[in-house]
Amino acid sequence: MGATVDYEAEIRALKRSMNAVILAHYYQESEVQDVADFVGDSLALAQAAEKTDADVIVFCGVHFMAETAKILNPSRQVLLPDLKAGCSLSDRCPPAAFKAFKEKHPGAFVVSYVNSSAAVKAMSDVICTSSNAVKIVNQIPRDRSILFAPDQHLGRHVMKQTGRDMVLWPGSCIVHEIFSEKKLVQLKVEHPDAEVVAHPECEQQVLRHADFIGSTKALLDYVVKSPKSKFIVVTEAGILHQMKKGAPDKTYIPAPPDNGCACNECPYMRLNTLEKLYRCMRDRTPELVLPADLQGAALAPLKRMLEWSV
């Protein structure tokens, strides 16, 4: 039997020798978050990817996030521990179908959520995340009609916040649409002193019970700064690790899905593990590669998002 590998030590050594930066999303396993150089939501990770001077970007997230890093850094190597780490929301918006959808609304300003493929981004005027969607839509000229894809629940939330009418692509996230309104209400009865914080990708009947609605980063900031000491958290359970680090004396209750599974954990995010992270850095594979013309076409709307987010 071989010696046990100290993955954390090996990863740190590889990072130095490769001049690599490790970016991790809040929904990654806690061990992966703890070894990363930067942990954040989609907007913060895109901003970190744009600013890095590392030779290699190791992206612990899902496929579209690594694509975003590659689009912003065409000359750098981008590694993803598991290429199968996809996204249900992105998968539910195939580029060919989106192209046909867009053609039905000529002249519309196209806003695509970052949870989309590079091909869909390339057909968009601007990209947004849940952190900046309201800010982005508020900067679109009032005389332009708007297409919003692919998350219909985030789109409806943005419409309420901005007063703008938008044509919504009928997409949703398998994690955020699984939360049970009935079980959430039961939890509120059991914990009357708890505040409910929820991600805007959740369905409307769930969001109406929330005391605070915001992006993953906004939820984290809110619970850390809040005078309250107990929270029911309605989003992917990976964020609880950072909440406990930010305010360890508080109580966090993950909202239950509508069945007995661990469906409040993204199955795609959890494909990345500490061992896979080590192996991908050691072997420099799997690497995220995109055609140059697609990278170029998707860069302009991403750059516009970063400029409009300042």
Phi and psi in degrees as GROMACS dihedral restraints (atoms count N, CA, C in turn):
[ dihedral_restraints ]
;  ai    aj    ak    al  type     phi  dphi    fc
    3     4     5     6     1   -75.0    20    10
    4     5     6     7     1   165.2    20    10
    6     7     8     9     1   -68.9    20    10
    7     8     9    10     1   147.9    20    10
    9    10    11    12     1   -70.3    20    10
   10    11    12    13     1   133.9    20    10
   12    13    14    15     1   -82.9    20    10
   13    14    15    16     1   130.5    20    10
   15    16    17    18     1   -84.9    20    10
   16    17    18    19     1    89.2    20    10
   18    19    20    21     1   -60.1    20    10
   19    20    21    22     1   -41.1    20    10
   21    22    23    24     1   -62.1    20    10
   22    23    24    25     1   -45.5    20    10
   24    25    26    27     1   -64.6    20    10
   25    26    27    28     1   -42.6    20    10
   27    28    29    30     1   -64.7    20    10
   28    29    30    31     1   -40.3    20    10
   30    31    32    33     1   -64.2    20    10
   31    32    33    34     1   -42.2    20    10
   33    34    35    36     1   -65.6    20    10
   34    35    36    37     1   -38.1    20    10
   36    37    38    39     1   -67.0    20    10
   37    38    39    40     1   -43.4    20    10
   39    40    41    42     1   -63.4    20    10
   40    41    42    43     1   -38.8    20    10
   42    43    44    45     1   -59.7    20    10
   43    44    45    46     1   -42.1    20    10
   45    46    47    48     1   -67.6    20    10
   46    47    48    49     1   -45.8    20    10
   48    49    50    51     1   -68.8    20    10
   49    50    51    52     1   -29.1    20    10
   51    52    53    54     1   -92.4    20    10
   52    53    54    55     1    -9.6    20    10
   54    55    56    57     1    51.8    20    10
   55    56    57    58     1    55.7    20    10
   57    58    59    60     1  -106.1    20    10
   58    59    60    61     1   155.8    20    10
   60    61    62    63     1  -120.7    20    10
   61    62    63    64     1   136.8    20    10
   63    64    65    66     1  -106.9    20    10
   64    65    66    67     1   118.3    20    10
   66    67    68    69     1  -107.4    20    10
   67    68    69    70     1   132.8    20    10
   69    70    71    72     1  -133.4    20    10
   70    71    72    73     1   138.7    20    10
   72    73    74    75     1   -81.7    20    10
   73    74    75    76     1   156.1    20    10
   75    76    77    78     1   -58.4    20    10
   76    77    78    79     1   -21.1    20    10
   78    79    80    81     1   -90.2    20    10
   79    80    81    82     1     5.0    20    10
   81    82    83    84     1   -76.5    20    10
   82    83    84    85     1   162.6    20    10
   84    85    86    87     1   -57.8    20    10
   85    86    87    88     1   149.8    20    10
   87    88    89    90     1   -58.5    20    10
   88    89    90    91     1   -36.4    20    10
   90    91    92    93     1   -65.0    20    10
   91    92    93    94     1   -35.7    20    10
   93    94    95    96     1   -71.2    20    10
   94    95    96    97     1   -42.6    20    10
   96    97    98    99     1   -56.9    20    10
   97    98    99   100     1   -41.6    20    10
   99   100   101   102     1   -71.6    20    10
  100   101   102   103     1   -20.7    20    10
  102   103   104   105     1   -96.3    20    10
  103   104   105   106     1    -7.4    20    10
  105   106   107   108     1   -75.9    20    10
  106   107   108   109     1   154.5    20    10
  108   109   110   111     1   -78.7    20    10
  109   110   111   112     1   -31.0    20    10
  111   112   113   114     1  -145.5    20    10
  112   113   114   115     1   129.1    20    10
  114   115   116   117     1  -117.8    20    10
  115   116   117   118     1   131.2    20    10
  117   118   119   120     1  -166.9    20    10
  118   119   120   121     1  -175.9    20    10
  120   121   122   123     1   -91.0    20    10
  121   122   123   124     1  -176.3    20    10
  123   124   125   126     1   -60.2    20    10
  124   125   126   127     1   -41.3    20    10
  126   127   128   129     1   -65.6    20    10
  127   128   129   130     1   -50.0    20    10
  129   130   131   132     1   -62.9    20    10
  130   131   132   133     1   -36.4    20    10
  132   133   134   135     1   -69.1    20    10
  133   134   135   136     1   -37.8    20    10
  135   136   137   138     1   -64.3    20    10
  136   137   138   139     1   -41.6    20    10
  138   139   140   141     1   -65.1    20    10
  139   140   141   142     1   -40.4    20    10
  141   142   143   144     1   -65.7    20    10
  142   143   144   145     1   -39.7    20    10
  144   145   146   147     1   -64.2    20    10
  145   146   147   148     1   -38.0    20    10
  147   148   149   150     1   -67.0    20    10
  148   149   150   151     1   -33.2    20    10
  150   151   152   153     1   -91.9    20    10
  151   152   153   154     1   -12.1    20    10
  153   154   155   156     1   -66.2    20    10
  154   155   156   157     1   148.4    20    10
  156   157   158   159     1  -112.9    20    10
  157   158   159   160     1    14.1    20    10
  159   160   161   162     1   -71.1    20    10
  160   161   162   163     1   155.8    20    10
  162   163   164   165     1   -79.5    20    10
  163   164   165   166     1   -30.8    20    10
  165   166   167   168     1  -128.8    20    10
  166   167   168   169     1   132.2    20    10
  168   169   170   171     1  -106.8    20    10
  169   170   171   172     1   119.9    20    10
  171   172   173   174     1  -104.8    20    10
  172   173   174   175     1   113.8    20    10
  174   175   176   177     1  -105.1    20    10
  175   176   177   178     1   110.8    20    10
  177   178   179   180     1   -95.9    20    10
  178   179   180   181     1    89.2    20    10
  180   181   182   183     1  -167.3    20    10
  181   182   183   184     1  -146.0    20    10
  183   184   185   186     1  -111.5    20    10
  184   185   186   187     1   174.0    20    10
  186   187   188   189     1   -56.3    20    10
  187   188   189   190     1   -45.4    20    10
  189   190   191   192     1   -65.4    20    10
  190   191   192   193     1   -28.1    20    10
  192   193   194   195     1   -69.7    20    10
  193   194   195   196     1   -42.3    20    10
  195   196   197   198     1   -65.3    20    10
  196   197   198   199     1   -37.4    20    10
  198   199   200   201     1   -59.3    20    10
  199   200   201   202     1   -44.3    20    10
  201   202   203   204     1   -59.8    20    10
  202   203   204   205     1   -43.7    20    10
  204   205   206   207     1   -61.7    20    10
  205   206   207   208     1   -39.3    20    10
  207   208   209   210     1   -69.1    20    10
  208   209   210   211     1   -40.7    20    10
  210   211   212   213     1   -60.7    20    10
  211   212   213   214     1   -39.7    20    10
  213   214   215   216     1   -78.8    20    10
  214   215   216   217     1   -17.0    20    10
  216   217   218   219     1  -136.1    20    10
  217   218   219   220     1    67.0    20    10
  219   220   221   222     1   -61.3    20    10
  220   221   222   223     1   -24.9    20    10
  222   223   224   225     1   -92.2    20    10
  223   224   225   226     1    -7.2    20    10
  225   226   227   228     1   -97.7    20    10
  226   227   228   229     1   152.1    20    10
  228   229   230   231     1   -79.0    20    10
  229   230   231   232     1   131.2    20    10
  231   232   233   234     1  -118.0    20    10
  232   233   234   235     1   122.3    20    10
  234   235   236   237     1  -110.2    20    10
  235   236   237   238     1   144.5    20    10
  237   238   239   240     1  -130.1    20    10
  238   239   240   241     1   121.9    20    10
  240   241   242   243     1   -54.0    20    10
  241   242   243   244     1   -33.7    20    10
  243   244   245   246     1  -141.5    20    10
  244   245   246   247     1   112.2    20    10
  246   247   248   249     1   -65.3    20    10
  247   248   249   250     1   -15.8    20    10
  249   250   251   252     1   -81.5    20    10
  250   251   252   253     1    -1.7    20    10
  252   253   254   255     1   -75.0    20    10
  253   254   255   256     1    83.1    20    10
  255   256   257   258     1   -93.7    20    10
  256   257   258   259     1  -151.3    20    10
  258   259   260   261     1  -154.9    20    10
  259   260   261   262     1   124.9    20    10
  261   262   263   264     1   -61.3    20    10
  262   263   264   265     1   -36.6    20    10
  264   265   266   267     1   -66.4    20    10
  265   266   267   268     1   -45.7    20    10
  267   268   269   270     1   -64.0    20    10
  268   269   270   271     1   -42.4    20    10
  270   271   272   273     1   -62.9    20    10
  271   272   273   274     1   -29.5    20    10
  273   274   275   276     1   -82.5    20    10
  274   275   276   277     1     7.2    20    10
  276   277   278   279     1  -131.0    20    10
  277   278   279   280     1    73.4    20    10
  279   280   281   282     1   -64.3    20    10
  280   281   282   283     1   140.1    20    10
  282   283   284   285     1   -54.6    20    10
  283   284   285   286     1   -42.2    20    10
  285   286   287   288     1   -64.1    20    10
  286   287   288   289     1   -42.1    20    10
  288   289   290   291     1   -68.0    20    10
  289   290   291   292     1   -37.2    20    10
  291   292   293   294     1   -66.8    20    10
  292   293   294   295     1   -37.5    20    10
  294   295   296   297     1   -60.9    20    10
  295   296   297   298     1   -43.7    20    10
  297   298   299   300     1   -65.3    20    10
  298   299   300   301     1   -38.6    20    10
  300   301   302   303     1   -62.0    20    10
  301   302   303   304     1   -44.5    20    10
  303   304   305   306     1   -65.0    20    10
  304   305   306   307     1   -39.5    20    10
  306   307   308   309     1   -66.3    20    10
  307   308   309   310     1   -22.1    20    10
  309   310   311   312     1   -75.3    20    10
  310   311   312   313     1   -11.3    20    10
  312   313   314   315     1  -130.5    20    10
  313   314   315   316     1    64.7    20    10
  315   316   317   318     1   -60.9    20    10
  316   317   318   319     1   138.6    20    10
  318   319   320   321     1    87.2    20    10
  319   320   321   322     1    -7.1    20    10
  321   322   323   324     1   -74.2    20    10
  322   323   324   325     1   148.8    20    10
  324   325   326   327     1   -85.1    20    10
  325   326   327   328     1   123.3    20    10
  327   328   329   330     1   -99.6    20    10
  328   329   330   331     1   118.2    20    10
  330   331   332   333     1  -109.2    20    10
  331   332   333   334     1   118.8    20    10
  333   334   335   336     1  -113.8    20    10
  334   335   336   337     1   131.0    20    10
  336   337   338   339     1   -63.0    20    10
  337   338   339   340     1   146.2    20    10
  339   340   341   342     1   -60.5    20    10
  340   341   342   343     1   -22.7    20    10
  342   343   344   345     1   -75.7    20    10
  343   344   345   346     1    61.7    20    10
  345   346   347   348     1  -148.7    20    10
  346   347   348   349     1   162.0    20    10
  348   349   350   351     1   -72.1    20    10
  349   350   351   352     1   162.7    20    10
  351   352   353   354     1   -59.7    20    10
  352   353   354   355     1   -34.8    20    10
  354   355   356   357     1   -66.2    20    10
  355   356   357   358     1   -39.3    20    10
  357   358   359   360     1   -69.6    20    10
  358   359   360   361     1   -40.1    20    10
  360   361   362   363     1   -58.8    20    10
  361   362   363   364     1   -39.8    20    10
  363   364   365   366     1   -64.6    20    10
  364   365   366   367     1   -22.4    20    10
  366   367   368   369     1   -93.9    20    10
  367   368   369   370     1     8.7    20    10
  369   370   371   372     1  -107.5    20    10
  370   371   372   373     1   159.7    20    10
  372   373   374   375     1   -89.3    20    10
  373   374   375   376     1   -32.7    20    10
  375   376   377   378     1  -154.8    20    10
  376   377   378   379     1   151.1    20    10
  378   379   380   381     1  -103.6    20    10
  379   380   381   382     1   155.1    20    10
  381   382   383   384     1  -139.7    20    10
  382   383   384   385     1   165.6    20    10
  384   385   386   387     1  -123.3    20    10
  385   386   387   388     1   174.6    20    10
  387   388   389   390     1   -67.1    20    10
  388   389   390   391     1   -21.8    20    10
  390   391   392   393     1   -71.7    20    10
  391   392   393   394     1   -35.5    20    10
  393   394   395   396     1  -120.4    20    10
  394   395   396   397     1     6.4    20    10
  396   397   398   399     1   -56.8    20    10
  397   398   399   400     1   -44.4    20    10
  399   400   401   402     1   -63.6    20    10
  400   401   402   403     1   -44.1    20    10
  402   403   404   405     1   -63.0    20    10
  403   404   405   406     1   -40.9    20    10
  405   406   407   408     1   -64.6    20    10
  406   407   408   409     1   -50.6    20    10
  408   409   410   411     1   -64.0    20    10
  409   410   411   412     1   -34.0    20    10
  411   412   413   414     1   -65.9    20    10
  412   413   414   415     1   -17.4    20    10
  414   415   416   417     1   -94.8    20    10
  415   416   417   418     1    -2.2    20    10
  417   418   419   420     1   -80.4    20    10
  418   419   420   421     1   133.6    20    10
  420   421   422   423     1   -50.9    20    10
  421   422   423   424     1   139.0    20    10
  423   424   425   426     1   -65.3    20    10
  424   425   426   427     1   -21.4    20    10
  426   427   428   429     1   -88.1    20    10
  427   428   429   430     1     3.5    20    10
  429   430   431   432     1  -100.1    20    10
  430   431   432   433     1   134.1    20    10
  432   433   434   435     1   -74.2    20    10
  433   434   435   436     1   156.4    20    10
  435   436   437   438     1  -127.5    20    10
  436   437   438   439     1   132.5    20    10
  438   439   440   441     1  -102.7    20    10
  439   440   441   442     1   135.3    20    10
  441   442   443   444     1  -127.0    20    10
  442   443   444   445     1   126.5    20    10
  444   445   446   447     1  -143.7    20    10
  445   446   447   448     1   160.5    20    10
  447   448   449   450     1  -101.0    20    10
  448   449   450   451     1    -0.2    20    10
  450   451   452   453     1   -94.9    20    10
  451   452   453   454     1   111.1    20    10
  453   454   455   456     1   -69.3    20    10
  454   455   456   457     1   -31.3    20    10
  456   457   458   459     1   -71.8    20    10
  457   458   459   460     1   -43.6    20    10
  459   460   461   462     1   -62.0    20    10
  460   461   462   463     1   -40.9    20    10
  462   463   464   465     1   -58.5    20    10
  463   464   465   466     1   -44.8    20    10
  465   466   467   468     1   -64.8    20    10
  466   467   468   469     1   -38.8    20    10
  468   469   470   471     1   -62.3    20    10
  469   470   471   472     1   -43.1    20    10
  471   472   473   474     1   -65.5    20    10
  472   473   474   475     1   -38.8    20    10
  474   475   476   477     1   -60.0    20    10
  475   476   477   478     1   -41.2    20    10
  477   478   479   480     1   -65.6    20    10
  478   479   480   481     1   -38.9    20    10
  480   481   482   483     1   -75.9    20    10
  481   482   483   484     1   -30.7    20    10
  483   484   485   486     1  -103.9    20    10
  484   485   486   487     1   -20.9    20    10
  486   487   488   489     1    75.7    20    10
  487   488   489   490     1     9.0    20    10
  489   490   491   492     1   -91.1    20    10
  490   491   492   493     1   138.5    20    10
  492   493   494   495     1   -85.2    20    10
  493   494   495   496     1   135.1    20    10
  495   496   497   498     1  -137.4    20    10
  496   497   498   499     1   148.1    20    10
  498   499   500   501     1   -87.9    20    10
  499   500   501   502     1   122.8    20    10
  501   502   503   504     1  -104.2    20    10
  502   503   504   505     1   132.6    20    10
  504   505   506   507     1   -70.4    20    10
  505   506   507   508     1   137.3    20    10
  507   508   509   510     1   -83.0    20    10
  508   509   510   511     1    53.8    20    10
  510   511   512   513     1  -102.2    20    10
  511   512   513   514     1   164.7    20    10
  513   514   515   516     1  -159.8    20    10
  514   515   516   517     1   164.6    20    10
  516   517   518   519     1   -98.3    20    10
  517   518   519   520     1   132.3    20    10
  519   520   521   522     1   -62.9    20    10
  520   521   522   523     1   -29.1    20    10
  522   523   524   525     1   -75.3    20    10
  523   524   525   526     1   -48.9    20    10
  525   526   527   528     1   -78.6    20    10
  526   527   528   529     1   -19.2    20    10
  528   529   530   531     1   -88.3    20    10
  529   530   531   532     1    -3.5    20    10
  531   532   533   534     1   -89.5    20    10
  532   533   534   535     1   -12.7    20    10
  534   535   536   537     1   -65.7    20    10
  535   536   537   538     1   139.0    20    10
  537   538   539   540     1   -94.5    20    10
  538   539   540   541     1   122.0    20    10
  540   541   542   543     1   -62.2    20    10
  541   542   543   544     1   -42.8    20    10
  543   544   545   546     1   -59.8    20    10
  544   545   546   547     1   -46.7    20    10
  546   547   548   549     1   -69.4    20    10
  547   548   549   550     1   -32.5    20    10
  549   550   551   552     1   -64.8    20    10
  550   551   552   553     1   -43.6    20    10
  552   553   554   555     1   -63.2    20    10
  553   554   555   556     1   -39.6    20    10
  555   556   557   558     1   -62.1    20    10
  556   557   558   559     1   -41.4    20    10
  558   559   560   561     1   -63.0    20    10
  559   560   561   562     1   -40.1    20    10
  561   562   563   564     1   -62.9    20    10
  562   563   564   565     1   -37.3    20    10
  564   565   566   567     1   -67.3    20    10
  565   566   567   568     1   -41.2    20    10
  567   568   569   570     1   -69.8    20    10
  568   569   570   571     1   -29.4    20    10
  570   571   572   573     1  -128.8    20    10
  571   572   573   574     1    72.1    20    10
  573   574   575   576     1   -64.9    20    10
  574   575   576   577     1   -16.8    20    10
  576   577   578   579     1   -90.2    20    10
  577   578   579   580     1     0.0    20    10
  579   580   581   582     1   -92.3    20    10
  580   581   582   583     1   143.3    20    10
  582   583   584   585     1   -93.1    20    10
  583   584   585   586     1   146.8    20    10
  585   586   587   588     1  -100.6    20    10
  586   587   588   589     1   123.7    20    10
  588   589   590   591     1  -118.1    20    10
  589   590   591   592     1   133.6    20    10
  591   592   593   594     1  -139.9    20    10
  592   593   594   595     1   150.2    20    10
  594   595   596   597     1   -84.7    20    10
  595   596   597   598     1   141.8    20    10
  597   598   599   600     1   -68.4    20    10
  598   599   600   601     1    -5.2    20    10
  600   601   602   603     1   -76.0    20    10
  601   602   603   604     1    -9.2    20    10
  603   604   605   606     1   -72.4    20    10
  604   605   606   607     1   159.2    20    10
  606   607   608   609     1   -68.9    20    10
  607   608   609   610     1   155.4    20    10
  609   610   611   612     1   -59.2    20    10
  610   611   612   613     1   -38.3    20    10
  612   613   614   615     1   -67.4    20    10
  613   614   615   616     1   -21.7    20    10
  615   616   617   618     1   -83.8    20    10
  616   617   618   619     1   -43.6    20    10
  618   619   620   621     1   -61.5    20    10
  619   620   621   622     1   -27.9    20    10
  621   622   623   624     1   -68.7    20    10
  622   623   624   625     1   -14.2    20    10
  624   625   626   627     1   -94.4    20    10
  625   626   627   628     1    -0.6    20    10
  627   628   629   630     1   -83.7    20    10
  628   629   630   631     1   141.8    20    10
  630   631   632   633     1   -84.8    20    10
  631   632   633   634     1   -25.6    20    10
  633   634   635   636     1  -146.8    20    10
  634   635   636   637     1   133.0    20    10
  636   637   638   639     1  -118.5    20    10
  637   638   639   640     1   129.5    20    10
  639   640   641   642     1  -170.1    20    10
  640   641   642   643     1   171.4    20    10
  642   643   644   645     1   -63.1    20    10
  643   644   645   646     1   170.1    20    10
  645   646   647   648     1   -55.5    20    10
  646   647   648   649     1   -45.7    20    10
  648   649   650   651     1   -65.0    20    10
  649   650   651   652     1   -39.7    20    10
  651   652   653   654     1   -65.2    20    10
  652   653   654   655     1   -38.4    20    10
  654   655   656   657     1   -63.1    20    10
  655   656   657   658     1   -43.7    20    10
  657   658   659   660     1   -60.8    20    10
  658   659   660   661     1   -49.3    20    10
  660   661   662   663     1   -61.4    20    10
  661   662   663   664     1   -39.5    20    10
  663   664   665   666     1   -64.0    20    10
  664   665   666   667     1   -49.2    20    10
  666   667   668   669     1   -69.6    20    10
  667   668   669   670     1   -31.8    20    10
  669   670   671   672     1   -68.2    20    10
  670   671   672   673     1   -40.0    20    10
  672   673   674   675     1   -87.7    20    10
  673   674   675   676     1   -18.9    20    10
  675   676   677   678     1   -65.5    20    10
  676   677   678   679     1   143.7    20    10
  678   679   680   681     1   -71.6    20    10
  679   680   681   682     1   -14.8    20    10
  681   682   683   684     1   -69.2    20    10
  682   683   684   685     1   156.3    20    10
  684   685   686   687     1  -117.3    20    10
  685   686   687   688     1    -1.8    20    10
  687   688   689   690     1  -139.5    20    10
  688   689   690   691     1   135.0    20    10
  690   691   692   693     1  -138.1    20    10
  691   692   693   694     1   138.5    20    10
  693   694   695   696     1   -97.3    20    10
  694   695   696   697     1   119.3    20    10
  696   697   698   699     1  -105.3    20    10
  697   698   699   700     1   116.6    20    10
  699   700   701   702     1  -107.8    20    10
  700   701   702   703     1    76.2    20    10
  702   703   704   705     1  -165.9    20    10
  703   704   705   706     1  -174.5    20    10
  705   706   707   708     1   -59.2    20    10
  706   707   708   709     1   135.2    20    10
  708   709   710   711     1   -68.9    20    10
  709   710   711   712     1   -12.1    20    10
  711   712   713   714     1   -60.0    20    10
  712   713   714   715     1   -28.0    20    10
  714   715   716   717     1   -67.5    20    10
  715   716   717   718     1   -20.4    20    10
  717   718   719   720     1   -60.1    20    10
  718   719   720   721     1   -30.8    20    10
  720   721   722   723     1   -61.1    20    10
  721   722   723   724     1   -46.6    20    10
  723   724   725   726     1   -71.6    20    10
  724   725   726   727     1   -33.6    20    10
  726   727   728   729     1   -62.7    20    10
  727   728   729   730     1   -42.7    20    10
  729   730   731   732     1   -67.6    20    10
  730   731   732   733     1   -32.5    20    10
  732   733   734   735     1   -71.8    20    10
  733   734   735   736     1   -37.9    20    10
  735   736   737   738     1   -76.2    20    10
  736   737   738   739     1   -33.5    20    10
  738   739   740   741     1  -146.2    20    10
  739   740   741   742     1    78.3    20    10
  741   742   743   744     1   -68.1    20    10
  742   743   744   745     1   -16.5    20    10
  744   745   746   747     1   -85.4    20    10
  745   746   747   748     1    -2.9    20    10
  747   748   749   750     1   -98.6    20    10
  748   749   750   751     1   164.5    20    10
  750   751   752   753     1  -107.2    20    10
  751   752   753   754     1   131.2    20    10
  753   754   755   756     1  -122.8    20    10
  754   755   756   757     1   124.6    20    10
  756   757   758   759     1  -114.8    20    10
  757   758   759   760     1   113.1    20    10
  759   760   761   762     1   -68.9    20    10
  760   761   762   763     1   132.1    20    10
  762   763   764   765     1   -65.7    20    10
  763   764   765   766     1   140.1    20    10
  765   766   767   768     1   -83.8    20    10
  766   767   768   769     1   146.4    20    10
  768   769   770   771     1   -75.1    20    10
  769   770   771   772     1   178.5    20    10
  771   772   773   774     1   -88.8    20    10
  772   773   774   775     1    17.3    20    10
  774   775   776   777     1  -148.2    20    10
  775   776   777   778     1  -170.9    20    10
  777   778   779   780     1   -88.9    20    10
  778   779   780   781     1     1.9    20    10
  780   781   782   783     1   -85.2    20    10
  781   782   783   784     1   172.7    20    10
  783   784   785   786     1   -88.5    20    10
  784   785   786   787     1    52.4    20    10
  786   787   788   789     1   -76.1    20    10
  787   788   789   790     1    -6.2    20    10
  789   790   791   792     1   -85.3    20    10
  790   791   792   793     1     8.9    20    10
  792   793   794   795     1  -109.5    20    10
  793   794   795   796     1   128.9    20    10
  795   796   797   798     1   -71.4    20    10
  796   797   798   799     1   119.7    20    10
  798   799   800   801     1   -65.2    20    10
  799   800   801   802     1   -26.1    20    10
  801   802   803   804     1   -75.9    20    10
  802   803   804   805     1   -46.2    20    10
  804   805   806   807     1   -57.5    20    10
  805   806   807   808     1   -38.1    20    10
  807   808   809   810     1   -78.8    20    10
  808   809   810   811     1    -1.5    20    10
  810   811   812   813     1   -68.7    20    10
  811   812   813   814     1   -27.6    20    10
  813   814   815   816     1   -80.0    20    10
  814   815   816   817     1   129.2    20    10
  816   817   818   819     1  -129.8    20    10
  817   818   819   820     1   169.0    20    10
  819   820   821   822     1   -61.6    20    10
  820   821   822   823     1   -40.1    20    10
  822   823   824   825     1   -65.2    20    10
  823   824   825   826     1   -43.5    20    10
  825   826   827   828     1   -65.1    20    10
  826   827   828   829     1   -36.5    20    10
  828   829   830   831     1   -61.7    20    10
  829   830   831   832     1   -46.4    20    10
  831   832   833   834     1   -60.0    20    10
  832   833   834   835     1   -47.5    20    10
  834   835   836   837     1   -65.0    20    10
  835   836   837   838     1   -38.7    20    10
  837   838   839   840     1   -69.2    20    10
  838   839   840   841     1   -33.6    20    10
  840   841   842   843     1   -74.1    20    10
  841   842   843   844     1   -40.4    20    10
  843   844   845   846     1   -62.5    20    10
  844   845   846   847     1   -42.9    20    10
  846   847   848   849     1   -97.4    20    10
  847   848   849   850     1    -6.3    20    10
  849   850   851   852     1    55.2    20    10
  850   851   852   853     1    39.0    20    10
  852   853   854   855     1  -158.6    20    10
  853   854   855   856     1   149.0    20    10
  855   856   857   858     1   -75.5    20    10
  856   857   858   859     1   143.7    20    10
  858   859   860   861     1  -106.7    20    10
  859   860   861   862     1   140.9    20    10
  861   862   863   864     1   -87.6    20    10
  862   863   864   865     1   119.5    20    10
  864   865   866   867     1  -125.3    20    10
  865   866   867   868     1   136.8    20    10
  867   868   869   870     1  -129.9    20    10
  868   869   870   871     1   148.7    20    10
  870   871   872   873     1   -60.9    20    10
  871   872   873   874     1   142.7    20    10
  873   874   875   876     1   -60.0    20    10
  874   875   876   877     1   -38.9    20    10
  876   877   878   879     1   -68.1    20    10
  877   878   879   880     1   -34.8    20    10
  879   880   881   882     1   -69.6    20    10
  880   881   882   883     1   -41.4    20    10
  882   883   884   885     1   -58.2    20    10
  883   884   885   886     1   -44.6    20    10
  885   886   887   888     1   -64.5    20    10
  886   887   888   889     1   -42.0    20    10
  888   889   890   891     1   -67.9    20    10
  889   890   891   892     1   -34.9    20    10
  891   892   893   894     1   -82.9    20    10
  892   893   894   895     1   -14.5    20    10
  894   895   896   897     1   -69.0    20    10
  895   896   897   898     1   -42.1    20    10
  897   898   899   900     1   -58.9    20    10
  898   899   900   901     1   -49.8    20    10
  900   901   902   903     1   -65.7    20    10
  901   902   903   904     1   -30.8    20    10
  903   904   905   906     1   -69.2    20    10
  904   905   906   907     1   -42.8    20    10
  906   907   908   909     1   -61.6    20    10
  907   908   909   910     1   -40.3    20    10
  909   910   911   912     1   -60.8    20    10
  910   911   912   913     1   -41.4    20    10
  912   913   914   915     1   -59.7    20    10
  913   914   915   916     1   -47.5    20    10
  915   916   917   918     1   -62.9    20    10
  916   917   918   919     1   -39.1    20    10
  918   919   920   921     1   -66.9    20    10
  919   920   921   922     1   -41.5    20    10
  921   922   923   924     1   -76.3    20    10
  922   923   924   925     1   -10.8    20    10
  924   925   926   927     1   -91.6    20    10
  925   926   927   928     1    -7.1    20    10
